[in-house]
Amino acid sequence: MDDPICPLCLRSIPANVAQSKHHLIPKLKGGKTGETVLLHHLCHKEIHASLTEDELARDYHSIDALRQHPRIAKFINWIKKRPADFNSRVPNKRR
């Protein structure tokens, strides 16, 4: 079976790499039973380091919108040059 693809960075997610489900609308903002996407855990951490729950619910509740955010776009350009099993610390939160 092929590895799933992270919709944020478009790299494969190998079985041995930390992964997590991201609620496109945060659970605390009404998305508890809403759509989720499987991401590299590192990609997921970057989303939550870059955006507040309010911003996610209001303006960034799709992968396309997330990919347009300036900090996340910069992260994607950086991470896409790394191997799929790359791991790193996420820089300090914006908040």
N, CA, C and O atoms as a MOPAC input file, in Angstrom:
PM7 MOZYME 1SCF
protein

 N      0.84400 1    -1.18600 1     0.00000 1
 C      0.00000 1     0.00000 1     0.00000 1
 C      0.88500 1     1.24300 1     0.00000 1
 O      1.89000 1     1.29100 1     0.70800 1
 N      0.51900 1     2.23300 1    -0.78100 1
 C      1.28000 1     3.47300 1    -0.85100 1
 C      1.06100 1     4.30900 1     0.40900 1
 O      0.00100 1     4.26300 1     1.03500 1
 N      2.09200 1     5.07100 1     0.75900 1
 C      1.97700 1     5.98400 1     1.88700 1
 C      0.99200 1     7.09000 1     1.53700 1
 O      0.90300 1     7.50100 1     0.38000 1
 N      0.24500 1     7.57800 1     2.53900 1
 C     -0.64400 1     8.71500 1     2.27200 1
 C      0.19100 1     9.96000 1     1.95800 1
 O      1.37200 1    10.03300 1     2.29800 1
 N     -0.43200 1    10.91800 1     1.31600 1
 C      0.22400 1    12.17500 1     0.95400 1
 C     -0.30900 1    13.27800 1     1.87300 1
 O     -1.51700 1    13.40900 1     2.06800 1
 N      0.59600 1    14.05200 1     2.42200 1
 C      0.21600 1    15.20300 1     3.25300 1
 C     -0.33500 1    16.28300 1     2.31900 1
 O      0.38700 1    16.74600 1     1.43600 1
 N     -1.58700 1    16.69400 1     2.49000 1
 C     -2.15500 1    17.68400 1     1.58000 1
 C     -1.55200 1    19.07800 1     1.74000 1
 O     -1.72400 1    19.92900 1     0.86700 1
 N     -0.85000 1    19.31800 1     2.84500 1
 C     -0.24900 1    20.63100 1     3.03000 1
 C      1.06600 1    20.74400 1     2.26200 1
 O      1.23800 1    21.66200 1     1.46100 1
 N      1.99800 1    19.81300 1     2.50400 1
 C      3.32300 1    19.90800 1     1.87500 1
 C      3.46300 1    19.02800 1     0.63300 1
 O      4.44100 1    19.13800 1    -0.10700 1
 N      2.48700 1    18.16200 1     0.41300 1
 C      2.43900 1    17.26300 1    -0.74400 1
 C      3.56200 1    16.21300 1    -0.75300 1
 O      3.88400 1    15.65500 1    -1.80100 1
 N      4.15200 1    15.95000 1     0.41800 1
 C      5.13800 1    14.86300 1     0.54100 1
 C      4.42500 1    13.64300 1     1.11400 1
 O      3.38300 1    13.77300 1     1.75700 1
 N      4.98400 1    12.46300 1     0.88200 1
 C      4.38500 1    11.25500 1     1.44000 1
 C      4.55700 1    11.23400 1     2.96100 1
 O      5.46100 1    11.87000 1     3.50400 1
 N      3.69100 1    10.50400 1     3.62400 1
 C      3.75900 1    10.33900 1     5.07400 1
 C      4.09400 1     8.87700 1     5.35300 1
 O      3.18600 1     8.05000 1     5.44200 1
 N      5.38500 1     8.53500 1     5.49300 1
 C      5.76200 1     7.14700 1     5.76800 1
 C      5.17400 1     6.67600 1     7.10100 1
 O      4.92000 1     7.48200 1     7.99600 1
 N      4.96500 1     5.38400 1     7.22100 1
 C      4.35100 1     4.80800 1     8.41900 1
 C      5.14900 1     5.10500 1     9.68600 1
 O      4.57500 1     5.19200 1    10.77100 1
 N      6.46500 1     5.26200 1     9.55900 1
 C      7.30700 1     5.47500 1    10.74300 1
 C      7.41200 1     6.94900 1    11.14900 1
 O      8.16400 1     7.27300 1    12.06800 1
 N      6.68000 1     7.84000 1    10.48900 1
 C      6.75200 1     9.27500 1    10.76100 1
 C      5.52300 1     9.69900 1    11.55900 1
 O      4.41100 1     9.23300 1    11.30900 1
 N      5.74700 1    10.60000 1    12.53200 1
 C      4.63000 1    11.11600 1    13.31700 1
 C      3.63200 1    11.80900 1    12.39000 1
 O      4.00300 1    12.60200 1    11.52400 1
 N      2.37600 1    11.49000 1    12.59500 1
 C      1.30500 1    12.05800 1    11.77600 1
 C      0.14000 1    12.39500 1    12.68300 1
 O      0.01500 1    11.84000 1    13.77500 1
 N     -0.70400 1    13.29200 1    12.24200 1
 C     -1.86300 1    13.65500 1    13.04600 1
 C     -2.98200 1    14.16300 1    12.15400 1
 O     -2.75900 1    14.59600 1    11.02300 1
 N     -4.18600 1    14.09700 1    12.69400 1
 C     -5.35900 1    14.59300 1    11.96700 1
 C     -5.61500 1    16.03600 1    12.37200 1
 O     -5.60800 1    16.38500 1    13.55300 1
 N     -5.84000 1    16.85400 1    11.36900 1
 C     -6.14300 1    18.27100 1    11.59100 1
 C     -7.61200 1    18.50200 1    11.29300 1
 O     -8.09200 1    18.16400 1    10.21100 1
 N     -8.33000 1    19.07900 1    12.25600 1
 C     -9.72100 1    19.47900 1    12.02900 1
 C     -9.70300 1    20.78500 1    11.24700 1
 O     -9.16900 1    21.78600 1    11.72600 1
 N    -10.27700 1    20.78700 1    10.05800 1
 C    -10.26300 1    21.99700 1     9.23600 1
 C    -10.96800 1    23.15500 1     9.93500 1
 O    -10.54300 1    24.30300 1     9.80700 1
 N    -12.01700 1    22.87300 1    10.65700 1
 C    -12.61800 1    23.85100 1    11.56800 1
 C    -12.28900 1    23.34600 1    12.96700 1
 O    -12.64600 1    22.22000 1    13.31400 1
 N    -11.60900 1    24.16300 1    13.77900 1
 C    -11.19800 1    23.69800 1    15.10100 1
 C    -12.35700 1    23.13500 1    15.92200 1
 O    -13.48500 1    23.62300 1    15.85600 1
 N    -12.05200 1    22.10500 1    16.68700 1
 C    -13.08100 1    21.46800 1    17.51300 1
 C    -13.76100 1    22.47100 1    18.43300 1
 O    -14.97600 1    22.41400 1    18.62500 1
 N    -12.98500 1    23.39100 1    19.00300 1
 C    -13.54700 1    24.38400 1    19.92100 1
 C    -14.40500 1    25.42500 1    19.22300 1
 O    -15.10200 1    26.20200 1    19.87700 1
 N    -14.35500 1    25.44300 1    17.89500 1
 C    -15.13400 1    26.40900 1    17.11400 1
 C    -16.23500 1    25.72700 1    16.31400 1
 O    -16.69800 1    26.27100 1    15.31200 1
 N    -16.65800 1    24.54100 1    16.74400 1
 C    -17.76700 1    23.84800 1    16.11400 1
 C    -17.39100 1    22.74800 1    15.14200 1
 O    -18.26700 1    22.19000 1    14.48100 1
 N    -16.11100 1    22.41900 1    15.03700 1
 C    -15.68100 1    21.42100 1    14.07300 1
 C    -15.41400 1    20.04500 1    14.63300 1
 O    -14.73300 1    19.24200 1    13.99500 1
 N    -15.93700 1    19.75000 1    15.81500 1
 C    -15.66200 1    18.45900 1    16.46300 1
 C    -15.99400 1    17.26700 1    15.57400 1
 O    -15.25100 1    16.28700 1    15.55000 1
 N    -17.08500 1    17.34100 1    14.85600 1
 C    -17.47000 1    16.23800 1    13.96900 1
 C    -17.23500 1    16.58100 1    12.50100 1
 O    -17.69800 1    15.87000 1    11.60900 1
 N    -16.51700 1    17.66500 1    12.25700 1
 C    -16.27400 1    18.12300 1    10.89200 1
 C    -15.14700 1    17.37700 1    10.20300 1
 O    -14.59500 1    16.41300 1    10.73400 1
 N    -14.82300 1    17.84200 1     9.02200 1
 C    -13.81400 1    17.20700 1     8.17300 1
 C    -12.41700 1    17.32100 1     8.78600 1
 O    -12.04200 1    18.35600 1     9.33600 1
 N    -11.66200 1    16.22900 1     8.67500 1
 C    -10.26600 1    16.21100 1     9.10600 1
 C     -9.38800 1    15.80300 1     7.93400 1
 O     -9.84900 1    15.17500 1     6.98100 1
 N     -8.10600 1    16.17400 1     8.02000 1
 C     -7.12000 1    15.76900 1     7.02500 1
 C     -5.91400 1    15.20900 1     7.76200 1
 O     -5.55600 1    15.69200 1     8.83600 1
 N     -5.28800 1    14.18600 1     7.18100 1
 C     -4.09900 1    13.57800 1     7.76100 1
 C     -2.87700 1    14.35700 1     7.29000 1
 O     -2.67200 1    14.54400 1     6.09000 1
 N     -2.06400 1    14.81000 1     8.24700 1
 C     -0.88200 1    15.61200 1     7.95500 1
 C      0.33700 1    15.01800 1     8.65300 1
 O      0.20700 1    14.24300 1     9.60000 1
 N      1.53500 1    15.39600 1     8.16900 1
 C      2.72800 1    15.16100 1     8.98600 1
 C      2.48700 1    15.90900 1    10.29500 1
 O      1.90700 1    16.99500 1    10.29300 1
 N      2.92500 1    15.33900 1    11.39700 1
 C      2.76200 1    16.03100 1    12.67500 1
 C      3.48200 1    17.38200 1    12.63200 1
 O      2.99600 1    18.36200 1    13.19700 1
 N      4.62400 1    17.43500 1    11.97300 1
 C      5.38300 1    18.67800 1    11.84400 1
 C      4.57600 1    19.74300 1    11.09700 1
 O      4.57400 1    20.90700 1    11.49800 1
 N      3.89900 1    19.36200 1    10.03200 1
 C      3.05100 1    20.29600 1     9.28100 1
 C      1.88600 1    20.77800 1    10.15500 1
 O      1.52500 1    21.95400 1    10.13100 1
 N      1.31400 1    19.86300 1    10.91400 1
 C      0.19500 1    20.20000 1    11.79500 1
 C      0.65000 1    21.19500 1    12.86900 1
 O     -0.05700 1    22.15600 1    13.17300 1
 N      1.83000 1    20.95600 1    13.43600 1
 C      2.34500 1    21.87100 1    14.45200 1
 C      2.57400 1    23.25900 1    13.86800 1
 O      2.32800 1    24.26000 1    14.54100 1
 N      3.03900 1    23.32900 1    12.63100 1
 C      3.27300 1    24.63200 1    11.99800 1
 C      1.96700 1    25.40300 1    11.82900 1
 O      1.93600 1    26.61500 1    12.04200 1
 N      0.90000 1    24.72600 1    11.45400 1
 C     -0.40300 1    25.38400 1    11.31300 1
 C     -0.79100 1    26.04600 1    12.63100 1
 O     -1.17100 1    27.21700 1    12.65900 1
 N     -0.69000 1    25.28200 1    13.73000 1
 C     -1.13700 1    25.80900 1    15.02300 1
 C     -0.15000 1    26.80000 1    15.62900 1
 O     -0.52500 1    27.57900 1    16.50500 1
 N      1.09700 1    26.78500 1    15.18300 1
 C      2.06000 1    27.79700 1    15.61300 1
 C      1.82800 1    29.11000 1    14.86500 1
 O      2.18400 1    30.17900 1    15.36000 1
 N      1.23700 1    29.03200 1    13.68600 1
 C      1.06300 1    30.20300 1    12.82700 1
 C     -0.27400 1    30.90800 1    13.00600 1
 O     -0.36900 1    32.11900 1    12.80300 1
 N     -1.29700 1    30.16800 1    13.38200 1
 C     -2.65800 1    30.70600 1    13.38500 1
 C     -3.38600 1    30.41100 1    14.68100 1
 O     -3.17700 1    29.37000 1    15.30600 1
 N     -4.24400 1    31.34200 1    15.07700 1
 C     -5.08700 1    31.12700 1    16.24200 1
 C     -6.28900 1    30.25700 1    15.84800 1
 O     -6.56900 1    30.06600 1    14.66400 1
 N     -6.97900 1    29.74300 1    16.84300 1
 C     -8.19800 1    28.96400 1    16.57600 1
 C     -9.23300 1    29.83800 1    15.84600 1
 O     -9.91200 1    29.36900 1    14.93200 1
 N     -9.34700 1    31.09800 1    16.25200 1
 C    -10.28800 1    32.01500 1    15.59000 1
 C     -9.92700 1    32.20900 1    14.12200 1
 O    -10.80500 1    32.17400 1    13.26000 1
 N     -8.64500 1    32.41400 1    13.82800 1
 C     -8.21000 1    32.60200 1    12.43600 1
 C     -8.47300 1    31.34500 1    11.61400 1
 O     -8.90800 1    31.42600 1    10.46500 1
 N     -8.20800 1    30.18000 1    12.21100 1
 C     -8.47100 1    28.92500 1    11.50100 1
 C     -9.94700 1    28.78400 1    11.16900 1
 O    -10.30200 1    28.43300 1    10.04300 1
 N    -10.80100 1    29.05200 1    12.13500 1
 C    -12.24700 1    28.90300 1    11.92200 1
 C    -12.78000 1    29.92600 1    10.92400 1
 O    -13.63800 1    29.60400 1    10.10100 1
 N    -12.27900 1    31.14900 1    10.99400 1
 C    -12.81600 1    32.23600 1    10.17600 1
 C    -12.26900 1    32.23600 1     8.74700 1
 O    -13.03400 1    32.35600 1     7.79000 1
 N    -10.93700 1    32.09900 1     8.59900 1
 C    -10.32200 1    32.34200 1     7.29600 1
 C     -9.51600 1    31.18300 1     6.71300 1
 O     -9.24600 1    31.17000 1     5.51200 1
 N     -9.13300 1    30.22700 1     7.52500 1
 C     -8.19700 1    29.19600 1     7.06300 1
 C     -8.73600 1    27.78800 1     7.31700 1
 O     -8.03400 1    26.93900 1     7.86600 1
 N     -9.97800 1    27.54700 1     6.91800 1
 C    -10.61100 1    26.24800 1     7.16500 1
 C    -10.60500 1    25.34200 1     5.93300 1
 O    -11.46100 1    24.47000 1     5.78400 1
 N     -9.61300 1    25.56400 1     5.04400 1
 C     -9.39400 1    24.65100 1     3.91900 1
 C     -7.89200 1    24.55500 1     3.68100 1
 O     -7.13500 1    25.44700 1     4.06300 1
 N     -7.47400 1    23.47700 1     3.05300 1
 C     -6.05300 1    23.30900 1     2.73800 1
 C     -5.59100 1    24.41800 1     1.80100 1
 O     -4.50200 1    24.96100 1     1.98300 1
 N     -6.39800 1    24.76200 1     0.80300 1
 C     -6.01400 1    25.82800 1    -0.13500 1
 C     -5.77700 1    27.14400 1     0.59400 1
 O     -4.79800 1    27.83800 1     0.32200 1
 N     -6.66300 1    27.48800 1     1.51400 1
 C     -6.49900 1    28.72900 1     2.27400 1
 C     -5.24500 1    28.66900 1     3.14200 1
 O     -4.49700 1    29.64300 1     3.22100 1
 N     -5.01200 1    27.52900 1     3.79200 1
 C     -3.81300 1    27.37900 1     4.62600 1
 C     -2.55000 1    27.56100 1     3.79500 1
 O     -1.60400 1    28.21600 1     4.23300 1
 N     -2.53400 1    26.98800 1     2.60900 1
 C     -1.34400 1    27.06500 1     1.74600 1
 C     -1.07600 1    28.50000 1     1.27700 1
 O      0.03800 1    28.80700 1     0.85500 1
 N     -2.07700 1    29.38000 1     1.34500 1
 C     -1.91800 1    30.78100 1     0.93000 1
 C     -1.38900 1    31.68000 1     2.05400 1
 O     -0.91000 1    32.78300 1     1.79000 1
 N     -1.47200 1    31.21700 1     3.29400 1
 C     -1.00000 1    32.04100 1     4.41600 1
 C      0.51600 1    32.25100 1     4.27000 1
 O      1.24000 1    31.28400 1     4.03600 1
 N      1.01000 1    33.49000 1     4.40300 1
 C      2.43500 1    33.76600 1     4.14300 1
 C      3.42000 1    32.90200 1     4.93800 1
 O      4.37400 1    32.37800 1     4.36300 1
 N      3.20800 1    32.74600 1     6.23400 1
 C      4.15100 1    31.94200 1     7.03300 1
 C      4.08400 1    30.47100 1     6.63200 1
 O      5.11500 1    29.80600 1     6.53900 1
 N      2.88800 1    29.96600 1     6.39800 1
 C      2.75000 1    28.55400 1     6.02400 1
 C      3.30800 1    28.32300 1     4.62600 1
 O      3.93000 1    27.29000 1     4.37700 1
 N      3.09800 1    29.26400 1     3.70900 1
 C      3.67000 1    29.13500 1     2.36100 1
 C      5.20100 1    29.07700 1     2.44100 1
 O      5.83100 1    28.28500 1     1.73900 1
 N      5.78700 1    29.90400 1     3.28300 1
 C      7.24300 1    29.89300 1     3.47400 1
 C      7.69100 1    28.55200 1     4.05200 1
 O      8.69800 1    27.99200 1     3.61900 1
 N      6.93900 1    28.03700 1     5.03400 1
 C      7.23300 1    26.73300 1     5.61800 1
 C      7.17100 1    25.63400 1     4.55200 1
 O      8.05200 1    24.77600 1     4.49400 1
 N      6.14100 1    25.65800 1     3.71500 1
 C      5.98900 1    24.63400 1     2.67000 1
 C      7.18300 1    24.67200 1     1.71700 1
 O      7.72600 1    23.62700 1     1.36000 1
 N      7.59000 1    25.86400 1     1.30600 1
 C      8.75500 1    25.97600 1     0.41500 1
 C     10.01400 1    25.41200 1     1.06400 1
 O     10.86800 1    24.84900 1     0.37900 1
 N     10.13100 1    25.55800 1     2.36300 1
 C     11.28300 1    25.04200 1     3.09200 1
 C     11.19300 1    23.52100 1     3.26800 1
 O     12.15800 1    22.80400 1     3.00600 1
 N     10.03100 1    23.03800 1     3.71300 1
 C      9.88800 1    21.61500 1     4.06300 1
 C      9.88000 1    20.71700 1     2.82700 1
 O     10.29500 1    19.56100 1     2.91200 1
 N      9.42000 1    21.21800 1     1.68600 1
 C      9.33000 1    20.36000 1     0.49800 1
 C     10.70100 1    19.91200 1    -0.00100 1
 O     10.79700 1    18.97600 1    -0.79400 1
 N     11.76100 1    20.57300 1     0.45800 1
 C     13.12200 1    20.19400 1     0.08400 1
 C     13.70400 1    19.13900 1     1.01900 1
 O     14.82100 1    18.66800 1     0.80400 1
 N     12.96100 1    18.76900 1     2.04500 1
 C     13.41500 1    17.78100 1     3.02000 1
 C     12.79400 1    16.42000 1     2.71300 1
 O     11.74200 1    16.34000 1     2.08000 1
 N     13.45600 1    15.34600 1     3.16900 1
 C     12.86900 1    14.01600 1     2.98200 1
 C     11.57100 1    13.87100 1     3.77600 1
 O     11.34300 1    14.59000 1     4.74800 1
 N     10.73600 1    12.94200 1     3.35200 1
 C      9.42100 1    12.75200 1     3.97000 1
 C      9.50700 1    12.39200 1     5.44500 1
 O      8.56400 1    12.65100 1     6.19300 1
 N     10.62400 1    11.79600 1     5.88500 1
 C     10.75200 1    11.42300 1     7.29000 1
 C     11.49600 1    12.47200 1     8.11700 1
 O     11.87200 1    12.20500 1     9.25900 1
 N     11.71100 1    13.66000 1     7.55300 1
 C     12.40400 1    14.74500 1     8.25100 1
 C     11.58700 1    15.19500 1     9.44800 1
 O     10.36000 1    15.26100 1     9.38400 1
 N     12.27300 1    15.50400 1    10.54100 1
 C     11.60800 1    16.04200 1    11.72300 1
 C     12.43700 1    17.18300 1    12.26600 1
 O     13.66400 1    17.16500 1    12.17400 1
 N     11.78700 1    18.15700 1    12.82200 1
 C     12.44800 1    19.34200 1    13.34300 1
 C     11.53400 1    19.98400 1    14.37100 1
 O     10.34800 1    19.66600 1    14.46100 1
 N     12.10400 1    20.88100 1    15.13200 1
 C     11.29000 1    21.67300 1    16.04300 1
 C     10.61100 1    22.78700 1    15.25100 1
 O     11.17700 1    23.31600 1    14.29400 1
 N      9.40700 1    23.13200 1    15.65300 1
 C      8.69500 1    24.23800 1    15.02900 1
 C      9.12300 1    25.50500 1    15.75300 1
 O      9.16300 1    25.51400 1    16.98300 1
 N      9.44800 1    26.58600 1    15.02600 1
 C      9.82900 1    27.84000 1    15.67800 1
 C      8.73600 1    28.35100 1    16.60400 1
 O      7.60500 1    27.86400 1    16.57200 1
 N      9.07400 1    29.31600 1    17.41200 1
 C      8.14700 1    29.86100 1    18.39400 1
 C      6.81400 1    30.25000 1    17.77500 1
 O      6.72400 1    30.65200 1    16.61500 1
 N      5.79300 1    30.11500 1    18.59200 1
 C      4.44900 1    30.47900 1    18.14100 1
 C      4.37100 1    31.97100 1    17.89500 1
 O      5.07500 1    32.75900 1    18.52500 1
 N      3.51800 1    32.33900 1    16.98600 1
 C      3.27500 1    33.73600 1    16.65400 1
 C      2.51500 1    34.43400 1    17.77400 1
 O      2.68700 1    35.62900 1    18.01400 1
 N      1.67400 1    33.66500 1    18.45200 1
 C      0.77300 1    34.25300 1    19.44200 1
 C      1.47200 1    34.64600 1    20.71100 1
 O      0.83600 1    35.15400 1    21.63400 1

